[in-house]
């Protein structure tokens, strides 16, 4: 399946940008990925150890994977530092309205585990009785996101503002094309908004 998705993404993207733009985006993304520190970041480290492919669209895929896992590993560290266990992390995220509670069902927590986490967060004055984040709960989540951004900044500082902006410009049309495919769920637990 991965090969099919990669091929399809490449074919769709080439209708929007030429091969030189894909190669440029791949080069920039790889530079950022190679600057991503992997100490204490097991998923980023595992992906960074994989050999780099040759085709530019697959280099772009690999770089995006490393950068995604680098950010994700940092996010987990920020959640733990904030004193949120795995289920509390999701319950508090739902509490700020990131996604409806039902969208988190696929994460595998039972209704009892979800309710217990909600009770723990309410006891800490992070959620109200309805499961909605309090001011304190919103502040904690904002701090988690601020810390996550801080921990994820290294690759982008290394790439520099101009090259980071160029990469964003190169990937913008591709991102819009991906959104238009319908392959992404309309509602996500990733906090990226409704598609």
N, C-alpha and C positions, 0 to 999 in steps of 0.2 A: 504494500500500500504506500509506504513512504516514497518509493521511486515514482509511483504514479502521481502522487501529490506534488512532488518536486518537479516532475516533468510538466504537469499542468500549470503550476505556478510560473514556471519559466516561459511556457508558451503564452500564457495570459499577459505576463509582464512585457514580453517582447512586442506585443501589440501596442504598448504604451511608450516604451523607451527602447533605444537601440542597444546593441550588445556592448558598446563602449560605456554607456551609462550603467549597465548592470555590472560590468567589470570595475568601474570606478566605485560604485556602492560597495561591492565586495571587498575591494582593497581598503576602503575607509573602515568598514565594519570589522575586518580582520585586524587592522591596527588597534582599534578600540578593544577588541576581544583579547588580543595578545597583551594588552596593558592591564587587564583585569587580574588583580591579585587573587590567588585561589587558596591561600592559607585559611583554614577554618571554614572553607566553602566546598563541601564534598561534591555537590552536583556540578558546580562550575569546574572544579578540578578534574572530575572524571571526564567531562566533555572536552576540556582543554587538552587532555592527553590523547584524544583521538587524532589520527592523522588528518591533515587538511586535504580535502578533495581538490581536484584540478578545475572542474568547470566553475566559472564564476558564480552561477546561481547556487551551486552547492556550497561554495565558500561563504556566500552570504547567509545561507541557511545555518551552517555550522557556527559562524560568528554570532548570529542572532541567538542561537541556542546557548552558547557560552555566556553571552551578556544577560540573557533572561535568567539563567541559573545563578549567575553572579548576584544579580539583584534579588532573586528569590532567597538565596542563602542568607544574604544580609537582612532581608525582611524577617526571616525566622529568628535571627539573632536579636533584632529589634523587638520582636514580640516577646521573646523570652526575657529580655532585659526589662521589659515593661511589666513582667509578672503575669503574663497571659499564657495559659496552657493551650494546647492545640484546639480543643473545642471552645474554650473561652475566646480564643482569637476569632473564630468564625461567628460566635454569638455576638460578640461586640461589634464585628464588622456589619452584621445584619442590623444591629441596633442603631448604627448611624445611617442606615438606609442604603447601604451599598448594593443590596439586592434583597428581594423578598426572602423570608425564611425558607420557603419551599424550594428556592433555587439551591440551597445548601444541602438538600436531601441526599444528593449523590456523593457527598463527602463521607458517608458511612456512619455518622453518629446516630445512635438511637434517640427516640423522643425523650427517654428518661435521662440520657447523658446530656442532651441539649437543655432540658429543663433544669438539671442540676447545675450546669454551667451558668445558666441564666440566674439561678438563685444565688450562686457564689458572686456573680458580678453585681447583682442587686445589693447583696450584703456589703459590698465594697463601695456602694453608691455610684457605680458606673452605669447601671441601667435602672430605669424605673420599673414599676410593677407590670407594665405592659411590654417590657423588653426593649424599650426605646432608650437610646443613650442619653444620659444626663449631661449637663455641662461638663462635669468632671470626666465622664466617659468619652465625650467628644474630644476633650483636651488630650486625654491619653492616646486616643487613636491618631490625633493630629501629630502628637509627638512620635508615635511609631512611624508614621509616614515620613516625617521630617528626618528621623534617624535613618530610615531606609534609603531615602534620597541621598543623604550624606554618605552612607556606606557604599552606594552605587555610583558615586561621582568619579571615582578614580579613572576608569577607562575614558570618560568624556573629557576630563581635564587633560589627560594625556593626548587625546585627539585634537583638542583645541576648539575654541568657539567657532571659527570659520569652517573647519572641516566637519564638525558636528552638525552645523547648520546645513552644509552641503549634503551630508548624508541624509538628513531629514528631508531636504528638497528632492533628492533622488528617490527616496522611498515613498513619498507622499502619494503619487499616482498608483503605485503598487498596492499600498494600504487601502486606498479607495476601491481598487479592483477586487481585493480580497473581501472587503465588506460586502461588495455587490454580488459575490458568489452565493451567499447564503450558507456557506460552510461553517461559519461561526454561529454559536447560539445567540439568539436575540437578547437573552438575559444571561449575564455571567456573574460568577462569584469573584471575579478578578478585580473588580472596582474600575473597569474601563468604561462603564456606562452602557446604556442600552443601544444596541446596534439598530 
